[in-house]
């Protein structure tokens, strides 16, 4: 089965964090999480929720004024 790719901004808190937990628990999902600072403890904690079979998280540094990290993450998800 092909993976479903989900891109979530503001993923390290609030609604974004809840969406990450919901999607990563499902099987065959690639969840691209966009955060301002991937090294921050809240961003690193995103990898802790149990992942469904075949699911994985890709964390990207996200600045709305810079497009390239998003394109790179989508390319990584499709590999």
C-alpha angles and dihedrals in degrees: 000000000000117000121249112231119214125185116202125184122200086026100157097071146020120354093355091055091049091051091051091053092048097048098041091054090061120085122257098014128138107202115197107199119198117204135163094235118022092188093061115109093241091055093047090051089063089081091059103076113097110265124221118241110291093007126126142172127232114195117205132182105242130202112166090219093059118064103181099081089057092051090048092052093050090050090051091050092052094051 
